[in-house]
């Protein structure tokens, strides 16, 4: 039997196992940088298998499993993240989180489940693989600086010819696969600004220096970056999410603190916004005679899918004619961020999307909602889609 057909049939037989693993992980979620038990569960899965395993990779609990094929050739990476988020779960599923206040509300339990079983199938068929496959089990996608950067910086992925990853989204039904070439997901920067003025009595503003007034000016001025500095055809968003200036009605505030979030679709836009934010902060210091302390951290870069590889992924998936994969459609630009972008900064690859909308749901809850759930049929779709991409990359029949 040809390898491609055999691999897909092996995955179909093990669909219930993929679901079982996902449910176990869903019951036992752990937040970013604290996924010790999840990492051990993954390591235990590979015990006794003919692979090379590297653990504690990067800045957290990263795991790289190397599958060496029967013949030399190119090396690719397949990545799944395994952290959860600090949310109190509100679903009614029987495998609800046992760790109160922590939930797999972004589908990473499903990502890990499908990749574990796919990896095991590839291990069994590795004699037919003309190259090497690195399975990347990544922690801490949700919390900057993220787990991807640490794994990339470790150097253990140097020399990869391509890297692939997926994400479950409830915007579409199971059977949907979405792709996008070029810039596909936004980069993200977070910042904090402390403004130090001079406190005083409300009756004598001339003897004080009001930090609130300076802070309000910053909130207004920073929005002009998008409206007046950014090309109208470029995408950028600046949000002030916190303004801590609480005090008394007759007291001029001496100090305020603001926190914000910046999103952008290209590195060019990122650099422009960065420059303008710092320019405005310097201007506020000069205009109001206050002292500003700006902490400005680029969390994740924009996610850029290689044009040639993404075209190959699309063509491969469109040629499958598999009953579980019903649609292969171009996905719109998405303003969410994803630290898979760190892999794609160094390695050409493609990050694509798998529909997981629950069947018959009256209301759809997006990722990070306490009622987020998935159609578990999407897990086999993910496994098959990535298996197809692997076989096509190696030109396996």
SEKEVO-826752 format. One record per residue (C-alpha): residue in three letters; z, x, y. Coordinates in pm, whole numbers, padded with zeros to 5 digits. Each point is the difference from the previous one (the first is absolute). Layout:
<site resn="Ala" w="Z" u="X" v="Y"/>
...
// end
This chain:
<site resn="Unk" w="00000" u="00000" v="00000"/>
<site resn="Unk" w="-00082" u="00124" v="00348"/>
<site resn="Unk" w="00301" u="00121" v="00196"/>
<site resn="Unk" w="-00035" u="-00239" v="00293"/>
<site resn="Unk" w="-00002" u="-00307" v="-00223"/>
<site resn="Unk" w="00280" u="00136" v="-00215"/>
<site resn="Unk" w="00219" u="00075" v="00304"/>
<site resn="Unk" w="-00045" u="-00349" v="00144"/>
<site resn="Unk" w="00077" u="-00160" v="-00336"/>
<site resn="Unk" w="00314" u="00212" v="-00037"/>
<site resn="Unk" w="00118" u="-00124" v="00340"/>
<site resn="Unk" w="-00068" u="-00362" v="-00093"/>
<site resn="Unk" w="00210" u="00038" v="-00316"/>
<site resn="Unk" w="00286" u="00145" v="00205"/>
<site resn="Unk" w="-00001" u="-00256" v="00280"/>
<site resn="Unk" w="00332" u="-00148" v="-00111"/>
<site resn="Unk" w="00155" u="00348" v="00000"/>
<site resn="Unk" w="-00118" u="00061" v="00358"/>
<site resn="Unk" w="00164" u="-00327" v="00104"/>
<site resn="Unk" w="00319" u="00086" v="-00187"/>
<site resn="Unk" w="00026" u="00337" v="00176"/>
<site resn="Unk" w="-00064" u="-00162" v="00337"/>
<site resn="Unk" w="00278" u="-00253" v="-00059"/>
<site resn="Unk" w="00247" u="00269" v="-00103"/>
<site resn="Unk" w="-00077" u="00199" v="00315"/>
<site resn="Unk" w="00025" u="-00317" v="00209"/>
<site resn="Unk" w="00350" u="-00060" v="-00132"/>
<site resn="Unk" w="00108" u="00355" v="00080"/>
<site resn="Unk" w="-00136" u="00088" v="00347"/>
<site resn="Unk" w="00104" u="00306" v="00199"/>
<site resn="Unk" w="-00071" u="00081" v="00364"/>
<site resn="Unk" w="-00189" u="00303" v="00127"/>
<site resn="Unk" w="00147" u="00342" v="-00077"/>
<site resn="Unk" w="00259" u="-00157" v="-00234"/>
<site resn="Unk" w="-00225" u="-00086" v="-00298"/>
<site resn="Unk" w="00184" u="00221" v="-00249"/>
<site resn="Unk" w="00019" u="-00258" v="-00282"/>
<site resn="Unk" w="-00359" u="-00114" v="00052"/>
<site resn="Unk" w="-00119" u="00360" v="-00019"/>
<site resn="Unk" w="00197" u="00048" v="-00322"/>
<site resn="Unk" w="-00156" u="-00316" v="-00146"/>
<site resn="Unk" w="-00344" u="00142" v="00073"/>
<site resn="Unk" w="00088" u="00338" v="-00151"/>
<site resn="Unk" w="00137" u="-00170" v="-00314"/>
<site resn="Unk" w="-00331" u="-00185" v="-00039"/>
<site resn="Unk" w="-00184" u="00331" v="-00037"/>
<site resn="Unk" w="00245" u="00162" v="-00241"/>
<site resn="Unk" w="-00175" u="00133" v="-00309"/>
<site resn="Unk" w="-00348" u="-00042" v="00145"/>
<site resn="Unk" w="-00243" u="00293" v="00009"/>
<site resn="Unk" w="00003" u="00055" v="00376"/>
<site resn="Unk" w="00142" u="00237" v="00257"/>
<site resn="Unk" w="00274" u="-00158" v="00213"/>
<site resn="Unk" w="00131" u="00121" v="00335"/>
<site resn="Unk" w="00296" u="-00186" v="00148"/>
<site resn="Unk" w="00187" u="00003" v="00332"/>
<site resn="Unk" w="-00325" u="00089" v="00172"/>
<site resn="Unk" w="00000" u="00009" v="00378"/>
<site resn="Unk" w="00283" u="-00132" v="00210"/>
<site resn="Unk" w="00128" u="-00260" v="-00248"/>
<site resn="Unk" w="-00048" u="-00116" v="-00360"/>
<site resn="Unk" w="-00374" u="00061" v="-00026"/>
<site resn="Unk" w="-00153" u="00033" v="-00346"/>
<site resn="Unk" w="-00338" u="00148" v="-00093"/>
<site resn="Unk" w="-00129" u="-00048" v="-00354"/>
<site resn="Unk" w="-00300" u="00217" v="-00088"/>
<site resn="Unk" w="-00243" u="-00125" v="-00265"/>
<site resn="Unk" w="-00233" u="00279" v="-00107"/>
<site resn="Unk" w="-00324" u="-00126" v="-00148"/>
<site resn="Unk" w="-00183" u="00132" v="-00300"/>
<site resn="Unk" w="-00253" u="00185" v="00214"/>
<site resn="Unk" w="00024" u="00180" v="00336"/>
<site resn="Unk" w="-00119" u="-00183" v="00308"/>
<site resn="Unk" w="00110" u="-00157" v="00324"/>
<site resn="Unk" w="00359" u="-00099" v="00081"/>
<site resn="Unk" w="00098" u="-00336" v="00147"/>
<site resn="Unk" w="00329" u="-00159" v="00102"/>
<site resn="Unk" w="00119" u="-00357" v="-00058"/>
<site resn="Unk" w="00300" u="-00105" v="00207"/>
<site resn="Unk" w="00253" u="-00283" v="-00014"/>
<site resn="Unk" w="00313" u="-00032" v="00214"/>
<site resn="Unk" w="00332" u="-00124" v="-00141"/>
<site resn="Unk" w="00249" u="-00066" v="00280"/>
<site resn="Unk" w="00130" u="-00340" v="00110"/>
<site resn="Unk" w="00113" u="-00135" v="00337"/>
<site resn="Unk" w="00342" u="-00104" v="00139"/>
<site resn="Unk" w="-00051" u="-00377" v="-00024"/>
<site resn="Unk" w="00212" u="-00273" v="-00162"/>
<site resn="Unk" w="-00229" u="-00165" v="-00255"/>
<site resn="Unk" w="-00055" u="-00375" v="00031"/>
<site resn="Unk" w="-00236" u="-00066" v="-00292"/>
<site resn="Unk" w="00090" u="-00214" v="-00301"/>
<site resn="Unk" w="-00141" u="00230" v="-00267"/>
<site resn="Unk" w="00219" u="00066" v="-00307"/>
<site resn="Unk" w="-00037" u="00376" v="00054"/>
<site resn="Unk" w="00140" u="-00009" v="00353"/>
<site resn="Unk" w="00144" u="00319" v="00148"/>
<site resn="Unk" w="00340" u="00100" v="-00137"/>
<site resn="Unk" w="00052" u="00235" v="00293"/>
<site resn="Unk" w="00105" u="-00234" v="00281"/>
<site resn="Unk" w="-00165" u="00083" v="00328"/>
<site resn="Unk" w="-00285" u="00193" v="-00162"/>
<site resn="Unk" w="-00327" u="-00154" v="-00116"/>
<site resn="Unk" w="-00344" u="00094" v="-00122"/>
<site resn="Unk" w="-00158" u="-00203" v="00279"/>
<site resn="Unk" w="-00313" u="00211" v="00035"/>
<site resn="Unk" w="-00135" u="00016" v="-00355"/>
<site resn="Unk" w="00094" u="00359" v="-00080"/>
<site resn="Unk" w="00153" u="-00118" v="-00328"/>
<site resn="Unk" w="-00347" u="-00125" v="-00096"/>
<site resn="Unk" w="-00166" u="00321" v="00117"/>
<site resn="Unk" w="00225" u="00207" v="-00224"/>
<site resn="Unk" w="-00027" u="-00232" v="-00300"/>
<site resn="Unk" w="-00380" u="-00002" v="-00012"/>
<site resn="Unk" w="-00025" u="00378" v="00049"/>
<site resn="Unk" w="00253" u="00082" v="-00272"/>
<site resn="Unk" w="-00198" u="-00192" v="-00262"/>
<site resn="Unk" w="-00338" u="00123" v="00130"/>
<site resn="Unk" w="00129" u="00357" v="-00011"/>
<site resn="Unk" w="00118" u="-00046" v="-00359"/>
<site resn="Unk" w="-00342" u="-00133" v="-00101"/>
<site resn="Unk" w="-00169" u="00296" v="00170"/>
<site resn="Unk" w="00233" u="00238" v="-00184"/>
<site resn="Unk" w="-00111" u="-00151" v="-00332"/>
<site resn="Unk" w="-00365" u="00038" v="00098"/>
<site resn="Unk" w="00027" u="00334" v="00178"/>
<site resn="Unk" w="-00219" u="00185" v="-00250"/>
<site resn="Unk" w="-00292" u="-00193" v="00147"/>
<site resn="Unk" w="00083" u="00084" v="00363"/>
<site resn="Unk" w="-00204" u="00285" v="00153"/>
<site resn="Unk" w="00263" u="00114" v="00246"/>
<site resn="Unk" w="00360" u="-00049" v="00105"/>
<site resn="Unk" w="00184" u="-00307" v="00130"/>
<site resn="Unk" w="00320" u="00031" v="00199"/>
<site resn="Unk" w="00215" u="-00313" v="-00004"/>
<site resn="Unk" w="00202" u="-00009" v="00322"/>
<site resn="Unk" w="00315" u="-00212" v="-00008"/>
<site resn="Unk" w="00113" u="00002" v="00359"/>
<site resn="Unk" w="00334" u="-00104" v="00151"/>
<site resn="Unk" w="00080" u="-00098" v="00358"/>
<site resn="Unk" w="-00322" u="-00153" v="00127"/>
<site resn="Unk" w="00192" u="-00244" v="00217"/>
<site resn="Unk" w="00212" u="00241" v="00206"/>
<site resn="Unk" w="-00133" u="00286" v="00215"/>
<site resn="Unk" w="-00056" u="00285" v="-00050"/>
<site resn="Unk" w="-00094" u="-00158" v="-00334"/>
<site resn="Unk" w="-00043" u="00149" v="-00344"/>
<site resn="Unk" w="-00373" u="00073" v="00021"/>
<site resn="Unk" w="00030" u="00277" v="00258"/>
<site resn="Unk" w="00255" u="00186" v="-00211"/>
<site resn="Unk" w="-00222" u="-00019" v="-00306"/>
<site resn="Unk" w="-00305" u="00119" v="00195"/>
<site resn="Unk" w="00200" u="00282" v="00158"/>
<site resn="Unk" w="00120" u="00113" v="-00344"/>
<site resn="Unk" w="-00350" u="00136" v="-00068"/>
<site resn="Unk" w="-00007" u="-00154" v="-00348"/>
<site resn="Unk" w="-00300" u="-00213" v="00093"/>
<site resn="Unk" w="-00201" u="00285" v="00149"/>
<site resn="Unk" w="-00344" u="00008" v="-00155"/>
<site resn="Unk" w="-00028" u="-00373" v="-00070"/>
<site resn="Unk" w="-00359" u="-00121" v="00026"/>
<site resn="Unk" w="00096" u="-00361" v="00072"/>
<site resn="Unk" w="00304" u="-00227" v="00023"/>
<site resn="Unk" w="00029" u="-00376" v="-00053"/>
<site resn="Unk" w="00261" u="-00266" v="00063"/>
<site resn="Unk" w="00036" u="-00377" v="00028"/>
<site resn="Unk" w="00222" u="-00254" v="00169"/>
<site resn="Unk" w="00082" u="-00356" v="-00100"/>
<site resn="Unk" w="-00056" u="-00259" v="00275"/>
<site resn="Unk" w="00064" u="-00377" v="-00025"/>
<site resn="Unk" w="-00276" u="-00078" v="00251"/>
<site resn="Unk" w="-00238" u="-00056" v="-00292"/>
<site resn="Unk" w="00017" u="-00134" v="-00354"/>
<site resn="Unk" w="00021" u="00220" v="-00307"/>
<site resn="Unk" w="-00348" u="00122" v="-00088"/>
<site resn="Unk" w="-00074" u="00108" v="00357"/>
<site resn="Unk" w="-00056" u="00368" v="00077"/>
<site resn="Unk" w="-00041" u="00106" v="00362"/>
<site resn="Unk" w="-00138" u="00328" v="00132"/>
<site resn="Unk" w="-00066" u="00151" v="00342"/>
<site resn="Unk" w="-00182" u="00322" v="00091"/>
<site resn="Unk" w="00121" u="00230" v="00275"/>
<site resn="Unk" w="00309" u="-00088" v="00201"/>
<site resn="Unk" w="00164" u="-00282" v="-00195"/>
<site resn="Unk" w="00370" u="-00012" v="00092"/>
<site resn="Unk" w="00187" u="00084" v="00318"/>
<site resn="Unk" w="00202" u="00308" v="00077"/>
<site resn="Unk" w="00350" u="-00051" v="00132"/>
<site resn="Unk" w="00227" u="00174" v="00248"/>
<site resn="Unk" w="00359" u="-00097" v="00080"/>
<site resn="Unk" w="00182" u="00099" v="00314"/>
<site resn="Unk" w="00337" u="-00021" v="00172"/>
<site resn="Unk" w="00052" u="00037" v="00373"/>
<site resn="Unk" w="00336" u="00055" v="00167"/>
<site resn="Unk" w="00010" u="-00041" v="00379"/>
<site resn="Unk" w="00297" u="00147" v="00184"/>
<site resn="Unk" w="00069" u="-00125" v="00353"/>
<site resn="Unk" w="00319" u="-00032" v="00204"/>
<site resn="Unk" w="00235" u="-00292" v="-00055"/>
<site resn="Unk" w="00154" u="-00196" v="00281"/>
<site resn="Unk" w="00113" u="-00331" v="00146"/>
<site resn="Unk" w="-00246" u="-00284" v="00042"/>
<site resn="Unk" w="00102" u="-00034" v="00363"/>
<site resn="Unk" w="-00107" u="00357" v="00082"/>
<site resn="Unk" w="-00331" u="00078" v="-00173"/>
<site resn="Unk" w="-00072" u="00278" v="00248"/>
<site resn="Unk" w="00289" u="00201" v="-00146"/>
<site resn="Unk" w="-00135" u="-00031" v="-00356"/>
<site resn="Unk" w="-00328" u="00052" v="-00184"/>
<site resn="Unk" w="-00086" u="-00295" v="-00223"/>
<site resn="Unk" w="-00118" u="00102" v="-00349"/>
<site resn="Unk" w="-00096" u="-00360" v="-00080"/>
<site resn="Unk" w="-00254" u="-00013" v="00282"/>
<site resn="Unk" w="-00156" u="00325" v="-00121"/>
<site resn="Unk" w="-00003" u="-00133" v="-00358"/>
<site resn="Unk" w="-00168" u="-00324" v="00104"/>
<site resn="Unk" w="-00267" u="00195" v="00183"/>
<site resn="Unk" w="-00061" u="00204" v="-00317"/>
<site resn="Unk" w="-00041" u="-00319" v="-00209"/>
<site resn="Unk" w="-00262" u="-00129" v="00244"/>
<site resn="Unk" w="-00178" u="00329" v="00060"/>
<site resn="Unk" w="-00036" u="00092" v="-00367"/>
<site resn="Unk" w="-00203" u="-00316" v="-00066"/>
<site resn="Unk" w="-00263" u="00120" v="00247"/>
<site resn="Unk" w="-00089" u="00277" v="-00248"/>
<site resn="Unk" w="-00168" u="-00253" v="-00227"/>
<site resn="Unk" w="-00137" u="-00220" v="00280"/>
<site resn="Unk" w="-00116" u="00272" v="00238"/>
<site resn="Unk" w="-00023" u="00335" v="-00180"/>
<site resn="Unk" w="-00131" u="-00093" v="-00343"/>
<site resn="Unk" w="-00368" u="-00071" v="-00062"/>
<site resn="Unk" w="-00028" u="-00379" v="-00051"/>
<site resn="Unk" w="-00179" u="00064" v="-00331"/>
<site resn="Unk" w="00285" u="00213" v="-00135"/>
<site resn="Unk" w="00312" u="-00139" v="-00164"/>
<site resn="Unk" w="00350" u="00075" v="00120"/>
<site resn="Unk" w="00330" u="-00188" v="00018"/>
<site resn="Unk" w="00323" u="00098" v="00177"/>
<site resn="Unk" w="00318" u="-00196" v="-00066"/>
<site resn="Unk" w="00343" u="00031" v="00159"/>
<site resn="Unk" w="00226" u="-00131" v="-00273"/>
<site resn="Unk" w="00340" u="00080" v="00152"/>
<site resn="Unk" w="00138" u="00021" v="00354"/>
<site resn="Unk" w="00371" u="00079" v="-00003"/>
<site resn="Unk" w="00126" u="-00055" v="00353"/>
<site resn="Unk" w="00291" u="-00234" v="-00058"/>
<site resn="Unk" w="00272" u="00017" v="00262"/>
<site resn="Unk" w="00178" u="-00213" v="00260"/>
<site resn="Unk" w="-00158" u="-00220" v="00265"/>
<site resn="Unk" w="00137" u="00200" v="00293"/>
<site resn="Unk" w="-00037" u="00350" v="-00144"/>
<site resn="Unk" w="-00310" u="00211" v="00055"/>
<site resn="Unk" w="-00087" u="00146" v="-00335"/>
<site resn="Unk" w="00017" u="00376" v="-00027"/>
<site resn="Unk" w="-00191" u="00041" v="-00327"/>
<site resn="Unk" w="-00243" u="-00203" v="-00210"/>
<site resn="Unk" w="-00172" u="00069" v="-00330"/>
<site resn="Unk" w="-00332" u="-00138" v="-00117"/>
<site resn="Unk" w="-00178" u="00021" v="-00335"/>
<site resn="Unk" w="-00363" u="-00066" v="-00070"/>
<site resn="Unk" w="-00290" u="00015" v="-00241"/>
<site resn="Unk" w="-00360" u="00113" v="00051"/>
<site resn="Unk" w="-00297" u="-00085" v="-00226"/>
<site resn="Unk" w="-00349" u="00148" v="00014"/>
<site resn="Unk" w="-00309" u="00011" v="-00220"/>
<site resn="Unk" w="-00126" u="00350" v="00079"/>
<site resn="Unk" w="00149" u="00339" v="00075"/>
<site resn="Unk" w="-00187" u="-00001" v="00333"/>
<site resn="Unk" w="00182" u="-00316" v="00105"/>
<site resn="Unk" w="00327" u="00147" v="-00123"/>
<site resn="Unk" w="-00043" u="00306" v="00221"/>
<site resn="Unk" w="-00089" u="-00208" v="00306"/>
<site resn="Unk" w="00303" u="-00228" v="-00035"/>
<site resn="Unk" w="00226" u="00299" v="-00064"/>
<site resn="Unk" w="-00117" u="00167" v="00319"/>
<site resn="Unk" w="00036" u="-00316" v="00211"/>
<site resn="Unk" w="00350" u="-00084" v="-00126"/>
<site resn="Unk" w="00125" u="00344" v="00098"/>
<site resn="Unk" w="-00178" u="-00025" v="00335"/>
<site resn="Unk" w="00170" u="-00331" v="00079"/>
<site resn="Unk" w="00342" u="00134" v="-00099"/>
<site resn="Unk" w="-00048" u="00298" v="00233"/>
<site resn="Unk" w="-00107" u="-00237" v="00274"/>
<site resn="Unk" w="00311" u="-00215" v="-00041"/>
<site resn="Unk" w="00221" u="00305" v="00037"/>
<site resn="Unk" w="-00176" u="00090" v="00325"/>
<site resn="Unk" w="-00023" u="-00357" v="00132"/>
<site resn="Unk" w="00358" u="-00109" v="-00067"/>
<site resn="Unk" w="00189" u="00330" v="-00002"/>
<site resn="Unk" w="00131" u="-00060" v="-00352"/>
<site resn="Unk" w="00016" u="00226" v="-00302"/>
<site resn="Unk" w="-00199" u="-00102" v="-00307"/>
<site resn="Unk" w="00036" u="00116" v="-00358"/>
<site resn="Unk" w="-00300" u="-00097" v="-00213"/>
<site resn="Unk" w="-00004" u="00033" v="-00379"/>
<site resn="Unk" w="-00358" u="-00058" v="-00112"/>
<site resn="Unk" w="-00081" u="00034" v="-00370"/>
<site resn="Unk" w="-00335" u="-00057" v="-00166"/>
<site resn="Unk" w="00105" u="-00163" v="-00328"/>
<site resn="Unk" w="-00325" u="-00051" v="-00193"/>
<site resn="Unk" w="-00357" u="00090" v="00102"/>
<site resn="Unk" w="-00285" u="-00253" v="-00013"/>
<site resn="Unk" w="-00133" u="-00053" v="-00352"/>
<site resn="Unk" w="-00357" u="00120" v="-00037"/>
<site resn="Unk" w="-00200" u="-00081" v="-00313"/>
<site resn="Unk" w="-00276" u="00249" v="-00078"/>
<site resn="Unk" w="-00337" u="-00169" v="00059"/>
<site resn="Unk" w="-00178" u="00136" v="-00306"/>
<site resn="Unk" w="00288" u="-00052" v="-00242"/>
<site resn="Unk" w="00069" u="-00351" v="00128"/>
<site resn="Unk" w="-00367" u="-00091" v="-00044"/>
<site resn="Unk" w="00023" u="00128" v="-00357"/>
<site resn="Unk" w="00317" u="-00205" v="-00061"/>
<site resn="Unk" w="-00170" u="-00314" v="00130"/>
<site resn="Unk" w="-00311" u="00056" v="-00211"/>
<site resn="Unk" w="00207" u="00072" v="-00309"/>
<site resn="Unk" w="00212" u="-00314" v="00035"/>
<site resn="Unk" w="-00300" u="-00219" v="00079"/>
<site resn="Unk" w="-00168" u="00118" v="-00320"/>
<site resn="Unk" w="00293" u="-00090" v="-00227"/>
<site resn="Unk" w="-00079" u="-00366" v="-00071"/>
<site resn="Unk" w="00355" u="-00037" v="-00129"/>
<site resn="Unk" w="00150" u="-00352" v="-00018"/>
<site resn="Unk" w="00325" u="00122" v="00155"/>
<site resn="Unk" w="-00171" u="00149" v="00306"/>
<site resn="Unk" w="-00163" u="-00290" v="00180"/>
<site resn="Unk" w="-00067" u="00132" v="00353"/>
<site resn="Unk" w="-00069" u="00340" v="00153"/>
<site resn="Unk" w="00003" u="-00055" v="00376"/>
<site resn="Unk" w="00023" u="00207" v="00316"/>
<site resn="Unk" w="00356" u="-00018" v="00136"/>
<site resn="Unk" w="00060" u="-00022" v="00377"/>
<site resn="Unk" w="00179" u="00274" v="00194"/>
<site resn="Unk" w="00373" u="-00040" v="-00056"/>
<site resn="Unk" w="00261" u="00091" v="00261"/>
<site resn="Unk" w="00269" u="00078" v="-00259"/>
<site resn="Unk" w="00076" u="00362" v="-00081"/>
<site resn="Unk" w="00005" u="00182" v="-00333"/>
<site resn="Unk" w="00101" u="00358" v="-00076"/>
<site resn="Unk" w="-00285" u="00032" v="-00249"/>
<site resn="Unk" w="-00174" u="00116" v="00317"/>
<site resn="Unk" w="00165" u="00341" v="-00045"/>
<site resn="Unk" w="-00189" u="00053" v="-00328"/>
<site resn="Unk" w="-00326" u="-00104" v="00166"/>
<site resn="Unk" w="00049" u="00247" v="00284"/>
<site resn="Unk" w="-00046" u="00283" v="-00253"/>
<site resn="Unk" w="-00179" u="-00160" v="-00294"/>
<site resn="Unk" w="-00304" u="-00230" v="00009"/>
<site resn="Unk" w="00076" u="-00331" v="-00162"/>
<site resn="Unk" w="00032" u="-00375" v="00021"/>
<site resn="Unk" w="00291" u="-00241" v="00041"/>
<site resn="Unk" w="-00094" u="-00357" v="-00083"/>
<site resn="Unk" w="00158" u="-00342" v="-00032"/>
<site resn="Unk" w="00080" u="-00238" v="-00285"/>
<site resn="Unk" w="00054" u="-00372" v="00059"/>
<site resn="Unk" w="00326" u="-00133" v="-00146"/>
<site resn="Unk" w="00044" u="-00345" v="00157"/>
<site resn="Unk" w="00214" u="-00217" v="-00230"/>
<site resn="Unk" w="-00194" u="-00282" v="-00164"/>
<site resn="Unk" w="00051" u="-00340" v="00157"/>
<site resn="Unk" w="00234" u="00130" v="00269"/>
<site resn="Unk" w="00050" u="-00251" v="00283"/>
<site resn="Unk" w="00094" u="00278" v="00240"/>
<site resn="Unk" w="-00094" u="00367" v="-00016"/>
<site resn="Unk" w="00268" u="00255" v="00082"/>
<site resn="Unk" w="-00134" u="00334" v="00113"/>
<site resn="Unk" w="00137" u="00341" v="-00100"/>
<site resn="Unk" w="00358" u="00068" v="00118"/>
<site resn="Unk" w="00090" u="-00369" v="00001"/>
<site resn="Unk" w="00317" u="-00086" v="-00201"/>
<site resn="Unk" w="-00209" u="-00258" v="-00192"/>
<site resn="Unk" w="-00287" u="00238" v="-00077"/>
<site resn="Unk" w="-00135" u="-00041" v="-00353"/>
<site resn="Unk" w="-00316" u="00084" v="-00191"/>
<site resn="Unk" w="-00231" u="-00145" v="-00261"/>
<site resn="Unk" w="00064" u="00242" v="-00284"/>
<site resn="Unk" w="-00363" u="-00034" v="-00113"/>
<site resn="Unk" w="-00071" u="00233" v="00293"/>
<site resn="Unk" w="00165" u="00287" v="-00188"/>
<site resn="Unk" w="-00271" u="00006" v="-00265"/>
<site resn="Unk" w="-00260" u="-00027" v="00277"/>
<site resn="Unk" w="00149" u="00309" v="00164"/>
<site resn="Unk" w="00009" u="00191" v="-00328"/>
<site resn="Unk" w="-00358" u="-00090" v="-00088"/>
<site resn="Unk" w="-00133" u="00074" v="00348"/>
<site resn="Unk" w="00154" u="00347" v="00010"/>
<site resn="Unk" w="-00106" u="00067" v="-00360"/>
<site resn="Unk" w="-00357" u="-00090" v="00094"/>
<site resn="Unk" w="00010" u="00232" v="00301"/>
<site resn="Unk" w="00128" u="00286" v="-00219"/>
<site resn="Unk" w="-00272" u="-00053" v="-00260"/>
<site resn="Unk" w="-00269" u="-00016" v="00266"/>
<site resn="Unk" w="00126" u="00314" v="00172"/>
<site resn="Unk" w="-00028" u="00192" v="-00328"/>
<site resn="Unk" w="-00326" u="-00179" v="-00089"/>
<site resn="Unk" w="00150" u="-00126" v="-00325"/>
<site resn="Unk" w="-00195" u="-00263" v="-00189"/>
// end
